[in-house]
Amino acid sequence: MTRRISNFKRFVMMNPIIQFFRFLYLSIKVLLIVAGGHGGTRKI
């Protein structure tokens, strides 16, 4: 049984611009979480 990938999903996976924006979005979310005090580097 072969899973068929829809054309839209393949287009999203092959599109470097969308991948770049997803990477930016994830890194900004991580930065916000770390800067929001979960990192705990500046607690004096």
C-alpha positions as CSV (number, residue, x, y, z in Angstrom):
1,M,0.0,0.0,0.0
2,T,1.6,3.2,-1.2
3,R,0.8,6.5,0.5
4,R,0.1,9.1,-2.1
5,I,1.3,12.6,-1.3
6,S,-1.1,15.3,-2.5
7,N,0.2,17.9,-5.0
8,F,-0.2,20.7,-2.5
9,K,1.9,18.9,0.2
10,R,4.6,18.1,-2.3
11,F,4.6,21.7,-3.5
12,V,4.9,22.9,0.1
13,M,7.7,20.5,0.8
14,M,9.6,21.4,-2.3
15,N,9.2,25.2,-1.8
16,P,12.3,26.6,-0.1
17,I,10.6,29.9,0.6
18,I,7.8,28.2,2.7
19,Q,10.4,26.1,4.4
20,F,12.4,29.2,5.2
21,F,9.4,31.0,6.7
22,R,8.5,27.9,8.8
23,F,12.1,27.8,10.1
24,L,11.9,31.5,10.9
25,Y,8.6,31.1,12.7
26,L,9.8,28.1,14.8
27,S,13.1,29.9,15.8
28,I,11.3,33.0,16.8
29,K,8.9,30.9,18.9
30,V,11.9,29.3,20.6
31,L,13.6,32.6,21.1
32,L,10.4,34.1,22.7
33,I,10.1,31.1,25.0
34,V,13.8,31.3,26.1
35,A,13.6,35.1,26.5
36,G,10.4,34.8,28.4
37,G,12.2,33.4,31.4
38,H,12.2,29.7,30.7
39,G,15.9,29.8,30.0
40,G,16.6,31.4,33.4
41,T,20.1,32.7,32.5
42,R,19.6,36.2,33.9
43,K,18.0,35.4,37.3
44,I,20.2,37.1,39.9
